Amino acid sequence: MSDSSIPAYADTRKIFLQEGNISGTLSLDRLPRFCKSLADKNGSVSIELKFSLNNAKERLISGSLRAEVNVFCQRCLKPLAIALADDINLALVRDEEAAKQLDAEYDPWICEDHKLDLAEMVEEQLILCMPLVSYHDSGDCLSLKNYVSGAHIEEDAASSASKESPFAVLRSLKDNDSST
Ligand SMILES: [Zn+2]
């Protein structure tokens, strides 16, 4: 459960040969790009990663991620808790050229040296599985929105219109007075 169980880097020279496993939680502080689409920094991200080599000596990273975070509801713009869950099926490659030669079942993850930044890799997977828009499930949010944008604004518009006209009339009367 401890955040310290996820190291900053994995050594790609060793971890695939050793068939290493890394699992634990990542604090949102370590995922600044992902946090930009969140309502706050309250939440949790847990990951399970398995490193292996296949027969073709491709370096595979499989596993899963789960996150519970708060985003903004696109209807009422209030925070909304969502759960994310996704499988991870990556193959580590050195460059774009190697990425093109991969089997379609793996997504390439480019790492040019032997230091694989784990938080950065997980962050990208989190961003990819985020829903484009999120809404509250309950009708509360919908009825609140109707009240705010419907009845309330129409009432405002009506009252400001009725306020404006007597002023305009007064002003034109005044103008007429001073000009005569
Ligand atoms: Zn809502």
Backbone and ligand atoms as CSV (ligand in chain L), in Angstrom:
chain,resi,resn,atom,element,x,y,z
A,1,MET,N,N,0.816,-1.210,0.000
A,1,MET,CA,C,0.000,0.000,0.000
A,1,MET,C,C,0.851,1.262,0.000
A,2,SER,N,N,2.078,1.143,0.479
A,2,SER,CA,C,2.894,2.350,0.604
A,2,SER,C,C,3.352,2.857,-0.758
A,3,ASP,N,N,3.373,4.179,-0.865
A,3,ASP,CA,C,3.824,4.792,-2.108
A,3,ASP,C,C,5.275,4.438,-2.398
A,4,SER,N,N,6.060,4.243,-1.361
A,4,SER,CA,C,7.479,3.975,-1.551
A,4,SER,C,C,7.716,2.626,-2.248
A,5,SER,N,N,6.656,1.820,-2.350
A,5,SER,CA,C,6.831,0.531,-3.017
A,5,SER,C,C,6.970,0.680,-4.534
A,6,ILE,N,N,6.613,1.842,-5.063
A,6,ILE,CA,C,6.812,2.100,-6.498
A,6,ILE,C,C,8.048,2.979,-6.647
A,7,PRO,N,N,9.143,2.404,-7.114
A,7,PRO,CA,C,10.352,3.234,-7.272
A,7,PRO,C,C,10.187,4.240,-8.408
A,8,ALA,N,N,11.027,5.247,-8.417
A,8,ALA,CA,C,10.965,6.246,-9.479
A,8,ALA,C,C,11.304,5.625,-10.834
A,9,TYR,N,N,12.304,4.760,-10.823
A,9,TYR,CA,C,12.768,4.172,-12.086
A,9,TYR,C,C,12.888,2.656,-11.959
A,10,ALA,N,N,12.743,1.992,-13.090
A,10,ALA,CA,C,13.094,0.576,-13.165
A,10,ALA,C,C,14.310,0.480,-14.082
A,11,ASP,N,N,15.239,-0.377,-13.732
A,11,ASP,CA,C,16.431,-0.564,-14.555
A,11,ASP,C,C,16.116,-1.577,-15.654
A,12,THR,N,N,16.014,-1.072,-16.874
A,12,THR,CA,C,15.563,-1.935,-17.971
A,12,THR,C,C,16.606,-2.984,-18.369
A,13,ARG,N,N,17.829,-2.838,-17.870
A,13,ARG,CA,C,18.853,-3.847,-18.170
A,13,ARG,C,C,18.626,-5.112,-17.345
A,14,LYS,N,N,17.909,-4.940,-16.217
A,14,LYS,CA,C,17.745,-6.080,-15.300
A,14,LYS,C,C,16.316,-6.586,-15.200
A,15,ILE,N,N,15.373,-5.653,-15.168
A,15,ILE,CA,C,14.035,-6.038,-14.702
A,15,ILE,C,C,13.328,-7.037,-15.625
A,16,PHE,N,N,13.624,-6.978,-16.937
A,16,PHE,CA,C,12.972,-7.937,-17.846
A,16,PHE,C,C,13.611,-9.322,-17.717
A,17,LEU,N,N,14.926,-9.348,-17.630
A,17,LEU,CA,C,15.642,-10.622,-17.454
A,17,LEU,C,C,15.237,-11.299,-16.148
A,18,GLN,N,N,15.053,-10.491,-15.133
A,18,GLN,CA,C,14.697,-11.029,-13.815
A,18,GLN,C,C,13.200,-11.291,-13.675
A,19,GLU,N,N,12.443,-10.979,-14.713
A,19,GLU,CA,C,10.980,-11.102,-14.679
A,19,GLU,C,C,10.411,-10.448,-13.417
A,20,GLY,N,N,10.782,-9.200,-13.252
A,20,GLY,CA,C,10.384,-8.479,-12.037
A,20,GLY,C,C,8.910,-8.106,-12.008
A,21,ASN,N,N,8.440,-7.919,-10.798
A,21,ASN,CA,C,7.069,-7.432,-10.568
A,21,ASN,C,C,7.158,-6.157,-9.745
A,22,ILE,N,N,6.330,-5.210,-10.095
A,22,ILE,CA,C,6.240,-4.000,-9.283
A,22,ILE,C,C,4.765,-3.728,-9.047
A,23,SER,N,N,4.372,-3.635,-7.795
A,23,SER,CA,C,2.977,-3.288,-7.519
A,23,SER,C,C,2.901,-2.409,-6.278
A,24,GLY,N,N,1.863,-1.622,-6.228
A,24,GLY,CA,C,1.687,-0.720,-5.097
A,24,GLY,C,C,0.885,0.489,-5.520
A,25,THR,N,N,0.952,1.522,-4.710
A,25,THR,CA,C,0.190,2.727,-5.024
A,25,THR,C,C,1.129,3.867,-5.400
A,26,LEU,N,N,0.588,4.775,-6.184
A,26,LEU,CA,C,1.313,5.980,-6.589
A,26,LEU,C,C,0.524,7.179,-6.086
A,27,SER,N,N,1.179,8.119,-5.451
A,27,SER,CA,C,0.438,9.304,-5.013
A,27,SER,C,C,0.209,10.227,-6.214
A,28,LEU,N,N,-0.871,10.977,-6.168
A,28,LEU,CA,C,-1.201,11.855,-7.295
A,28,LEU,C,C,-0.164,12.954,-7.479
A,29,ASP,N,N,0.577,13.259,-6.430
A,29,ASP,CA,C,1.665,14.243,-6.551
A,29,ASP,C,C,2.692,13.830,-7.592
A,30,ARG,N,N,2.791,12.542,-7.827
A,30,ARG,CA,C,3.779,12.057,-8.792
A,30,ARG,C,C,3.229,12.022,-10.218
A,31,LEU,N,N,1.980,12.477,-10.385
A,31,LEU,CA,C,1.323,12.398,-11.692
A,31,LEU,C,C,0.770,13.768,-12.092
A,32,PRO,N,N,1.653,14.751,-12.268
A,32,PRO,CA,C,1.182,16.137,-12.466
A,32,PRO,C,C,0.345,16.349,-13.726
A,33,ARG,N,N,0.657,15.643,-14.800
A,33,ARG,CA,C,-0.114,15.833,-16.042
A,33,ARG,C,C,-1.525,15.275,-15.891
A,34,PHE,N,N,-1.612,14.108,-15.259
A,34,PHE,CA,C,-2.902,13.479,-14.996
A,34,PHE,C,C,-3.746,14.385,-14.089
A,35,CYS,N,N,-3.094,15.018,-13.110
A,35,CYS,CA,C,-3.809,15.865,-12.143
A,35,CYS,C,C,-4.486,17.052,-12.809
A,36,LYS,N,N,-3.988,17.470,-13.976
A,36,LYS,CA,C,-4.578,18.623,-14.657
A,36,LYS,C,C,-6.020,18.362,-15.067
A,37,SER,N,N,-6.393,17.111,-15.230
A,37,SER,CA,C,-7.781,16.829,-15.605
A,37,SER,C,C,-8.628,16.415,-14.401
A,38,LEU,N,N,-8.094,16.595,-13.204
A,38,LEU,CA,C,-8.832,16.209,-11.998
A,38,LEU,C,C,-9.352,17.433,-11.246
A,39,ALA,N,N,-10.367,17.204,-10.426
A,39,ALA,CA,C,-10.946,18.294,-9.634
A,39,ALA,C,C,-10.080,18.616,-8.426
A,40,ASP,N,N,-9.381,17.613,-7.898
A,40,ASP,CA,C,-8.518,17.826,-6.737
A,40,ASP,C,C,-7.479,16.702,-6.693
A,41,LYS,N,N,-6.652,16.757,-5.672
A,41,LYS,CA,C,-5.592,15.742,-5.572
A,41,LYS,C,C,-5.948,14.639,-4.578
A,42,ASN,N,N,-7.231,14.514,-4.274
A,42,ASN,CA,C,-7.655,13.417,-3.412
A,42,ASN,C,C,-7.961,12.212,-4.292
A,43,GLY,N,N,-7.368,11.102,-3.950
A,43,GLY,CA,C,-7.624,9.912,-4.745
A,43,GLY,C,C,-6.489,8.943,-4.605
A,44,SER,N,N,-6.611,7.852,-5.311
A,44,SER,CA,C,-5.573,6.836,-5.212
A,44,SER,C,C,-5.366,6.181,-6.565
A,45,VAL,N,N,-4.147,5.775,-6.789
A,45,VAL,CA,C,-3.801,5.044,-8.009
A,45,VAL,C,C,-3.022,3.815,-7.580
A,46,SER,N,N,-3.479,2.654,-7.968
A,46,SER,CA,C,-2.700,1.451,-7.673
A,46,SER,C,C,-2.390,0.712,-8.970
A,47,ILE,N,N,-1.209,0.152,-9.005
A,47,ILE,CA,C,-0.762,-0.522,-10.227
A,47,ILE,C,C,-0.142,-1.879,-9.906
A,48,GLU,N,N,-0.229,-2.748,-10.882
A,48,GLU,CA,C,0.478,-4.031,-10.835
A,48,GLU,C,C,1.172,-4.193,-12.178
A,49,LEU,N,N,2.474,-4.329,-12.147
A,49,LEU,CA,C,3.226,-4.455,-13.398
A,49,LEU,C,C,4.072,-5.724,-13.363
A,50,LYS,N,N,4.073,-6.429,-14.485
A,50,LYS,CA,C,4.934,-7.607,-14.640
A,50,LYS,C,C,5.852,-7.368,-15.832
A,51,PHE,N,N,7.110,-7.629,-15.644
A,51,PHE,CA,C,8.098,-7.406,-16.705
A,51,PHE,C,C,8.575,-8.766,-17.212
A,52,SER,N,N,8.621,-8.918,-18.520
A,52,SER,CA,C,9.064,-10.215,-19.057
A,52,SER,C,C,9.614,-10.050,-20.464
A,53,LEU,N,N,10.264,-11.092,-20.929
A,53,LEU,CA,C,10.750,-11.161,-22.310
A,53,LEU,C,C,9.975,-12.271,-23.005
A,54,ASN,N,N,9.538,-12.016,-24.236
A,54,ASN,CA,C,8.893,-13.110,-24.960
A,54,ASN,C,C,9.924,-13.822,-25.841
A,55,ASN,N,N,9.469,-14.794,-26.634
A,55,ASN,CA,C,10.397,-15.578,-27.454
A,55,ASN,C,C,11.167,-14.722,-28.450
A,56,ALA,N,N,10.531,-13.658,-28.891
A,56,ALA,CA,C,11.197,-12.760,-29.834
A,56,ALA,C,C,12.074,-11.739,-29.112
A,57,LYS,N,N,12.283,-11.933,-27.804
A,57,LYS,CA,C,13.105,-11.040,-26.979
A,57,LYS,C,C,12.546,-9.625,-26.902
A,58,GLU,N,N,11.258,-9.541,-27.119
A,58,GLU,CA,C,10.630,-8.238,-26.904
A,58,GLU,C,C,10.417,-8.051,-25.400
A,59,ARG,N,N,10.593,-6.819,-24.977
A,59,ARG,CA,C,10.503,-6.520,-23.543
A,59,ARG,C,C,9.076,-6.089,-23.210
A,60,LEU,N,N,8.363,-6.916,-22.513
A,60,LEU,CA,C,6.937,-6.710,-22.302
A,60,LEU,C,C,6.635,-6.239,-20.882
A,61,ILE,N,N,5.692,-5.340,-20.809
A,61,ILE,CA,C,5.205,-4.859,-19.514
A,61,ILE,C,C,3.695,-5.090,-19.518
A,62,SER,N,N,3.247,-6.007,-18.685
A,62,SER,CA,C,1.811,-6.264,-18.614
A,62,SER,C,C,1.347,-6.010,-17.191
A,63,GLY,N,N,0.057,-5.862,-17.049
A,63,GLY,CA,C,-0.462,-5.607,-15.705
A,63,GLY,C,C,-1.758,-4.831,-15.770
A,64,SER,N,N,-2.012,-4.113,-14.694
A,64,SER,CA,C,-3.274,-3.394,-14.617
A,64,SER,C,C,-3.106,-2.155,-13.757
A,65,LEU,N,N,-4.025,-1.257,-13.943
A,65,LEU,CA,C,-4.050,-0.065,-13.092
A,65,LEU,C,C,-5.474,0.165,-12.623
A,66,ARG,N,N,-5.569,0.734,-11.454
A,66,ARG,CA,C,-6.873,1.135,-10.927
A,66,ARG,C,C,-6.721,2.471,-10.229
A,67,ALA,N,N,-7.704,3.312,-10.426
A,67,ALA,CA,C,-7.624,4.636,-9.795
A,67,ALA,C,C,-9.008,5.079,-9.368
A,68,GLU,N,N,-9.046,5.776,-8.256
A,68,GLU,CA,C,-10.282,6.436,-7.822
A,68,GLU,C,C,-9.931,7.898,-7.627
A,69,VAL,N,N,-10.541,8.730,-8.451
A,69,VAL,CA,C,-10.182,10.151,-8.459
A,69,VAL,C,C,-11.432,11.006,-8.608
A,70,ASN,N,N,-11.268,12.291,-8.414
A,70,ASN,CA,C,-12.388,13.230,-8.572
A,70,ASN,C,C,-12.172,14.097,-9.807
A,71,VAL,N,N,-13.186,14.132,-10.660
A,71,VAL,CA,C,-13.154,15.005,-11.835
A,71,VAL,C,C,-14.331,15.980,-11.713
A,72,PHE,N,N,-14.446,16.900,-12.655
A,72,PHE,CA,C,-15.588,17.808,-12.649
A,72,PHE,C,C,-16.700,17.245,-13.520
A,73,CYS,N,N,-17.902,17.236,-12.974
A,73,CYS,CA,C,-19.079,16.857,-13.752
A,73,CYS,C,C,-19.287,17.931,-14.823
A,74,GLN,N,N,-19.457,17.518,-16.077
A,74,GLN,CA,C,-19.581,18.485,-17.167
A,74,GLN,C,C,-20.976,19.105,-17.254
A,75,ARG,N,N,-21.884,18.657,-16.390
A,75,ARG,CA,C,-23.222,19.238,-16.382
A,75,ARG,C,C,-23.337,20.299,-15.297
A,76,CYS,N,N,-22.913,19.945,-14.079
A,76,CYS,CA,C,-23.081,20.907,-12.977
A,76,CYS,C,C,-21.740,21.493,-12.521
A,77,LEU,N,N,-20.624,20.997,-13.079
A,77,LEU,CA,C,-19.281,21.502,-12.772
A,77,LEU,C,C,-18.895,21.327,-11.308
A,78,LYS,N,N,-19.520,20.363,-10.653
A,78,LYS,CA,C,-19.138,20.022,-9.283
A,78,LYS,C,C,-18.319,18.730,-9.314
A,79,PRO,N,N,-17.487,18.518,-8.269
A,79,PRO,CA,C,-16.653,17.308,-8.276
A,79,PRO,C,C,-17.487,16.027,-8.317
A,80,LEU,N,N,-16.907,15.054,-8.947
A,80,LEU,CA,C,-17.568,13.774,-9.164
A,80,LEU,C,C,-16.505,12.690,-9.026
A,81,ALA,N,N,-16.778,11.683,-8.205
A,81,ALA,CA,C,-15.810,10.595,-8.025
A,81,ALA,C,C,-15.970,9.582,-9.157
A,82,ILE,N,N,-14.865,9.231,-9.781
A,82,ILE,CA,C,-14.917,8.197,-10.823
A,82,ILE,C,C,-13.856,7.144,-10.526
A,83,ALA,N,N,-14.104,5.950,-11.023
A,83,ALA,CA,C,-13.147,4.852,-10.889
A,83,ALA,C,C,-12.632,4.498,-12.277
A,84,LEU,N,N,-11.330,4.366,-12.372
A,84,LEU,CA,C,-10.705,3.969,-13.637
A,84,LEU,C,C,-10.081,2.597,-13.445
A,85,ALA,N,N,-10.158,1.778,-14.468
A,85,ALA,CA,C,-9.494,0.477,-14.417
A,85,ALA,C,C,-9.092,0.126,-15.835
A,86,ASP,N,N,-7.877,-0.329,-15.996
A,86,ASP,CA,C,-7.436,-0.677,-17.349
A,86,ASP,C,C,-6.320,-1.703,-17.283
A,87,ASP,N,N,-6.202,-2.472,-18.351
A,87,ASP,CA,C,-5.075,-3.391,-18.476
A,87,ASP,C,C,-3.902,-2.662,-19.108
A,88,ILE,N,N,-2.738,-3.113,-18.773
A,88,ILE,CA,C,-1.529,-2.545,-19.371
A,88,ILE,C,C,-0.869,-3.626,-20.220
A,89,ASN,N,N,-0.637,-3.325,-21.467
A,89,ASN,CA,C,0.055,-4.241,-22.388
A,89,ASN,C,C,1.025,-3.443,-23.231
A,90,LEU,N,N,2.196,-3.243,-22.691
A,90,LEU,CA,C,3.174,-2.410,-23.374
A,90,LEU,C,C,4.398,-3.239,-23.755
A,91,ALA,N,N,5.064,-2.778,-24.776
A,91,ALA,CA,C,6.371,-3.337,-25.111
A,91,ALA,C,C,7.363,-2.182,-25.126
A,92,LEU,N,N,8.442,-2.375,-24.423
A,92,LEU,CA,C,9.437,-1.311,-24.338
A,92,LEU,C,C,10.320,-1.332,-25.587
A,93,VAL,N,N,10.434,-0.185,-26.219
A,93,VAL,CA,C,11.270,-0.086,-27.421
A,93,VAL,C,C,12.199,1.122,-27.292
A,94,ARG,N,N,13.247,1.109,-28.107
A,94,ARG,CA,C,14.241,2.183,-27.999
A,94,ARG,C,C,13.875,3.425,-28.787
A,95,ASP,N,N,13.140,3.237,-29.881
A,95,ASP,CA,C,12.829,4.387,-30.723
A,95,ASP,C,C,11.580,4.118,-31.572
A,96,GLU,N,N,11.198,5.110,-32.328
A,96,GLU,CA,C,10.002,5.036,-33.171
A,96,GLU,C,C,10.106,3.888,-34.180
A,97,GLU,N,N,11.303,3.689,-34.683
A,97,GLU,CA,C,11.517,2.657,-35.699
A,97,GLU,C,C,11.174,1.272,-35.132
A,98,ALA,N,N,11.658,1.000,-33.944
A,98,ALA,CA,C,11.367,-0.275,-33.288
A,98,ALA,C,C,9.883,-0.374,-32.938
A,99,ALA,N,N,9.280,0.752,-32.643
A,99,ALA,CA,C,7.859,0.752,-32.292
A,99,ALA,C,C,7.013,0.272,-33.465
A,100,LYS,N,N,7.433,0.636,-34.679
A,100,LYS,CA,C,6.667,0.263,-35.874
A,100,LYS,C,C,6.695,-1.236,-36.136
A,101,GLN,N,N,7.734,-1.895,-35.646
A,101,GLN,CA,C,7.881,-3.328,-35.928
A,101,GLN,C,C,7.171,-4.220,-34.910
A,102,LEU,N,N,6.537,-3.613,-33.946
A,102,LEU,CA,C,5.885,-4.405,-32.897
A,102,LEU,C,C,4.606,-5.070,-33.376
A,103,ASP,N,N,4.254,-6.179,-32.710
A,103,ASP,CA,C,2.946,-6.790,-32.906
A,103,ASP,C,C,1.864,-5.812,-32.473
A,104,ALA,N,N,0.729,-5.935,-33.132
A,104,ALA,CA,C,-0.369,-5.015,-32.826
A,104,ALA,C,C,-0.904,-5.187,-31.410
A,105,GLU,N,N,-0.665,-6.345,-30.812
A,105,GLU,CA,C,-1.244,-6.549,-29.471
A,105,GLU,C,C,-0.544,-5.739,-28.377
A,106,TYR,N,N,0.609,-5.184,-28.694
A,106,TYR,CA,C,1.300,-4.362,-27.700
A,106,TYR,C,C,1.349,-2.912,-28.146
A,107,ASP,N,N,1.219,-2.040,-27.175
A,107,ASP,CA,C,1.451,-0.623,-27.445
A,107,ASP,C,C,2.909,-0.336,-27.130
A,108,PRO,N,N,3.565,0.415,-27.990
A,108,PRO,CA,C,4.971,0.710,-27.713
A,108,PRO,C,C,5.128,1.742,-26.603
A,109,TRP,N,N,6.148,1.557,-25.811
A,109,TRP,CA,C,6.537,2.602,-24.869
A,109,TRP,C,C,8.021,2.832,-25.101
A,110,ILE,N,N,8.337,4.052,-25.521
A,110,ILE,CA,C,9.713,4.345,-25.911
A,110,ILE,C,C,10.535,4.774,-24.702
A,111,CYS,N,N,11.652,4.106,-24.522
A,111,CYS,CA,C,12.575,4.444,-23.449
A,111,CYS,C,C,13.972,4.323,-24.038
A,112,GLU,N,N,14.647,5.463,-24.147
A,112,GLU,CA,C,15.907,5.464,-24.888
A,112,GLU,C,C,17.100,4.975,-24.085
A,113,ASP,N,N,17.021,5.114,-22.758
A,113,ASP,CA,C,18.149,4.602,-21.973
A,113,ASP,C,C,17.659,3.486,-21.051
A,114,HIS,N,N,18.413,3.166,-20.025
A,114,HIS,CA,C,18.038,2.032,-19.176
A,114,HIS,C,C,17.181,2.435,-17.984
A,115,LYS,N,N,16.849,3.720,-17.902
A,115,LYS,CA,C,16.025,4.178,-16.787
A,115,LYS,C,C,14.589,4.381,-17.251
A,116,LEU,N,N,13.745,3.485,-16.847
A,116,LEU,CA,C,12.330,3.585,-17.198
A,116,LEU,C,C,11.601,4.348,-16.092
A,117,ASP,N,N,11.062,5.505,-16.453
A,117,ASP,CA,C,10.325,6.336,-15.502
A,117,ASP,C,C,8.928,5.732,-15.313
A,118,LEU,N,N,8.714,5.100,-14.176
A,118,LEU,CA,C,7.470,4.341,-13.953
A,118,LEU,C,C,6.252,5.250,-13.825
A,119,ALA,N,N,6.408,6.348,-13.089
A,119,ALA,CA,C,5.257,7.249,-12.907
A,119,ALA,C,C,4.819,7.841,-14.240
A,120,GLU,N,N,5.789,8.212,-15.076
A,120,GLU,CA,C,5.463,8.797,-16.380
A,120,GLU,C,C,4.708,7.791,-17.254
A,121,MET,N,N,5.157,6.547,-17.211
A,121,MET,CA,C,4.515,5.507,-18.018
A,121,MET,C,C,3.089,5.244,-17.532
A,122,VAL,N,N,2.923,5.145,-16.225
A,122,VAL,CA,C,1.589,4.904,-15.653
A,122,VAL,C,C,0.683,6.103,-15.926
A,123,GLU,N,N,1.259,7.297,-15.811
A,123,GLU,CA,C,0.478,8.513,-16.041
A,123,GLU,C,C,-0.119,8.535,-17.448
A,124,GLU,N,N,0.671,8.152,-18.420
A,124,GLU,CA,C,0.180,8.129,-19.799
A,124,GLU,C,C,-0.976,7.130,-19.945
A,125,GLN,N,N,-0.860,5.983,-19.297
A,125,GLN,CA,C,-1.934,4.985,-19.380
A,125,GLN,C,C,-3.202,5.498,-18.691
A,126,LEU,N,N,-3.029,6.218,-17.606
A,126,LEU,CA,C,-4.185,6.786,-16.895
A,126,LEU,C,C,-4.904,7.808,-17.772
A,127,ILE,N,N,-4.108,8.654,-18.431
A,127,ILE,CA,C,-4.700,9.692,-19.280
A,127,ILE,C,C,-5.471,9.045,-20.438
A,128,LEU,N,N,-4.918,7.962,-20.973
A,128,LEU,CA,C,-5.570,7.284,-22.097
A,128,LEU,C,C,-6.902,6.647,-21.695
A,129,CYS,N,N,-7.022,6.218,-20.455
A,129,CYS,CA,C,-8.283,5.543,-20.075
A,129,CYS,C,C,-9.278,6.480,-19.393
A,130,MET,N,N,-8.939,7.764,-19.310
A,130,MET,CA,C,-9.889,8.735,-18.746
A,130,MET,C,C,-11.058,8.927,-19.708
A,131,PRO,N,N,-12.281,8.945,-19.190
A,131,PRO,CA,C,-13.409,9.292,-20.069
A,131,PRO,C,C,-13.291,10.745,-20.518
A,132,LEU,N,N,-13.735,11.037,-21.735
A,132,LEU,CA,C,-13.622,12.408,-22.250
A,132,LEU,C,C,-14.482,13.361,-21.427
A,133,VAL,N,N,-15.668,12.934,-21.097
A,133,VAL,CA,C,-16.538,13.738,-20.233
A,133,VAL,C,C,-17.159,12.822,-19.191
A,134,SER,N,N,-17.454,13.387,-18.032
A,134,SER,CA,C,-18.075,12.621,-16.953
A,134,SER,C,C,-19.259,13.400,-16.401
A,135,TYR,N,N,-20.285,12.662,-16.063
A,135,TYR,CA,C,-21.479,13.273,-15.478
A,135,TYR,C,C,-21.882,12.525,-14.225
A,136,HIS,N,N,-22.493,13.225,-13.280
A,136,HIS,CA,C,-23.106,12.548,-12.144
A,136,HIS,C,C,-24.184,11.594,-12.653
A,137,ASP,N,N,-24.367,10.499,-11.952
A,137,ASP,CA,C,-25.419,9.552,-12.317
A,137,ASP,C,C,-26.803,10.056,-11.923
A,138,SER,N,N,-26.870,10.644,-10.766
A,138,SER,CA,C,-28.189,10.905,-10.186
A,138,SER,C,C,-28.882,12.054,-10.890
A,139,GLY,N,N,-30.192,12.119,-10.749
A,139,GLY,CA,C,-30.963,13.203,-11.337
A,139,GLY,C,C,-30.793,14.513,-10.590
A,140,ASP,N,N,-30.126,14.479,-9.448
A,140,ASP,CA,C,-29.929,15.702,-8.665
A,140,ASP,C,C,-29.203,16.754,-9.482
A,141,CYS,N,N,-28.146,16.313,-10.120
A,141,CYS,CA,C,-27.306,17.206,-10.899
A,141,CYS,C,C,-28.099,17.801,-12.045
A,142,LEU,N,N,-28.911,16.991,-12.716
A,142,LEU,CA,C,-29.713,17.438,-13.847
A,142,LEU,C,C,-30.753,18.471,-13.413
A,143,SER,N,N,-31.445,18.220,-12.299
A,143,SER,CA,C,-32.495,19.142,-11.874
A,143,SER,C,C,-31.879,20.456,-11.386
A,144,LEU,N,N,-30.700,20.363,-10.785
A,144,LEU,CA,C,-30.006,21.570,-10.352
A,144,LEU,C,C,-29.663,22.440,-11.556
A,145,LYS,N,N,-29.157,21.793,-12.602
A,145,LYS,CA,C,-28.784,22.500,-13.827
A,145,LYS,C,C,-30.005,23.181,-14.457
A,146,ASN,N,N,-31.142,22.467,-14.487
A,146,ASN,CA,C,-32.352,23.049,-15.061
A,146,ASN,C,C,-32.765,24.293,-14.302
A,147,TYR,N,N,-32.625,24.220,-12.979
A,147,TYR,CA,C,-33.008,25.369,-12.167
A,147,TYR,C,C,-32.103,26.552,-12.477
A,148,VAL,N,N,-30.798,26.280,-12.515
A,148,VAL,CA,C,-29.833,27.363,-12.692
A,148,VAL,C,C,-29.932,27.984,-14.079
A,149,SER,N,N,-29.903,27.155,-15.114
A,149,SER,CA,C,-29.800,27.720,-16.458
A,149,SER,C,C,-31.170,28.036,-17.050
A,150,GLY,N,N,-32.206,27.403,-16.530
A,150,GLY,CA,C,-33.536,27.631,-17.073
A,150,GLY,C,C,-34.239,28.765,-16.354
A,151,ALA,N,N,-35.016,28.394,-15.341
A,151,ALA,CA,C,-35.875,29.330,-14.623
A,151,ALA,C,C,-35.122,30.568,-14.145
A,152,HIS,N,N,-33.949,30.332,-13.561
A,152,HIS,CA,C,-33.242,31.412,-12.902
A,152,HIS,C,C,-32.794,32.492,-13.888
A,153,ILE,N,N,-32.181,32.050,-14.988
A,153,ILE,CA,C,-31.621,33.007,-15.938
A,153,ILE,C,C,-32.733,33.733,-16.686
A,154,GLU,N,N,-33.799,33.019,-17.012
A,154,GLU,CA,C,-34.925,33.670,-17.689
A,154,GLU,C,C,-35.514,34.770,-16.811
A,155,GLU,N,N,-35.595,34.451,-15.524
A,155,GLU,CA,C,-36.142,35.424,-14.586
A,155,GLU,C,C,-35.250,36.671,-14.537
A,156,ASP,N,N,-33.927,36.431,-14.502
A,156,ASP,CA,C,-32.972,37.538,-14.481
A,156,ASP,C,C,-33.112,38.403,-15.722
A,157,ALA,N,N,-33.196,37.726,-16.853
A,157,ALA,CA,C,-33.281,38.444,-18.114
A,157,ALA,C,C,-34.549,39.301,-18.151
A,158,ALA,N,N,-35.641,38.693,-17.687
A,158,ALA,CA,C,-36.916,39.417,-17.695
A,158,ALA,C,C,-36.852,40.641,-16.789
A,159,SER,N,N,-36.246,40.465,-15.594
A,159,SER,CA,C,-36.232,41.573,-14.653
A,159,SER,C,C,-35.278,42.671,-15.101
A,160,SER,N,N,-34.162,42.286,-15.740
A,160,SER,CA,C,-33.231,43.330,-16.163
A,160,SER,C,C,-33.797,44.089,-17.369
A,161,ALA,N,N,-34.572,43.365,-18.190
A,161,ALA,CA,C,-35.175,44.028,-19.338
A,161,ALA,C,C,-36.217,45.046,-18.872
A,162,SER,N,N,-36.983,44.621,-17.845
A,162,SER,CA,C,-38.031,45.530,-17.379
A,162,SER,C,C,-37.439,46.710,-16.618
A,163,LYS,N,N,-36.212,46.488,-16.059
A,163,LYS,CA,C,-35.563,47.608,-15.372
A,163,LYS,C,C,-34.981,48.598,-16.380
A,164,GLU,N,N,-34.508,48.028,-17.484
A,164,GLU,CA,C,-33.775,48.854,-18.425
A,164,GLU,C,C,-34.698,49.863,-19.131
A,165,SER,N,N,-35.884,49.396,-19.470
A,165,SER,CA,C,-36.722,50.269,-20.293
A,165,SER,C,C,-37.141,51.580,-19.605
A,166,PRO,N,N,-37.531,51.547,-18.325
A,166,PRO,CA,C,-37.875,52.852,-17.725
A,166,PRO,C,C,-36.683,53.798,-17.672
A,167,PHE,N,N,-35.479,53.224,-17.458
A,167,PHE,CA,C,-34.288,54.085,-17.453
A,167,PHE,C,C,-34.072,54.731,-18.808
A,168,ALA,N,N,-34.232,53.881,-19.806
A,168,ALA,CA,C,-34.022,54.383,-21.163
A,168,ALA,C,C,-35.028,55.498,-21.471
A,169,VAL,N,N,-36.254,55.272,-21.026
A,169,VAL,CA,C,-37.289,56.283,-21.243
A,169,VAL,C,C,-36.923,57.580,-20.519
A,170,LEU,N,N,-36.509,57.431,-19.248
A,170,LEU,CA,C,-36.120,58.600,-18.465
A,170,LEU,C,C,-34.990,59.374,-19.122
A,171,ARG,N,N,-33.981,58.569,-19.592
A,171,ARG,CA,C,-32.807,59.202,-20.176
A,171,ARG,C,C,-33.190,59.986,-21.427
A,172,SER,N,N,-34.058,59.395,-22.236
A,172,SER,CA,C,-34.426,60.095,-23.453
A,172,SER,C,C,-35.258,61.339,-23.129
A,173,LEU,N,N,-36.040,61.237,-22.062
A,173,LEU,CA,C,-36.813,62.423,-21.627
A,173,LEU,C,C,-35.862,63.547,-21.178
A,174,LYS,N,N,-34.836,63.146,-20.382
A,174,LYS,CA,C,-33.853,64.114,-19.897
A,174,LYS,C,C,-33.135,64.811,-21.040
A,175,ASP,N,N,-32.691,63.927,-21.980
A,175,ASP,CA,C,-31.953,64.460,-23.140
A,175,ASP,C,C,-32.787,65.500,-23.878
A,176,ASN,N,N,-34.053,65.145,-24.024
A,176,ASN,CA,C,-34.955,66.066,-24.703
A,176,ASN,C,C,-35.081,67.386,-23.944
A,177,ASP,N,N,-35.184,67.281,-22.604
A,177,ASP,CA,C,-35.302,68.482,-21.765
A,177,ASP,C,C,-34.128,69.417,-21.940
A,178,SER,N,N,-32.876,68.810,-21.877
A,178,SER,CA,C,-31.691,69.665,-21.913
A,178,SER,C,C,-31.479,70.278,-23.277
A,179,SER,N,N,-31.980,69.570,-24.306
A,179,SER,CA,C,-31.705,70.088,-25.639
A,179,SER,C,C,-32.688,71.215,-25.985
A,180,THR,N,N,-33.834,71.206,-25.273
A,180,THR,CA,C,-34.791,72.278,-25.591
A,180,THR,C,C,-34.613,73.529,-24.755
L,1,ZN,ZN,ZN,-23.266,16.975,-11.973
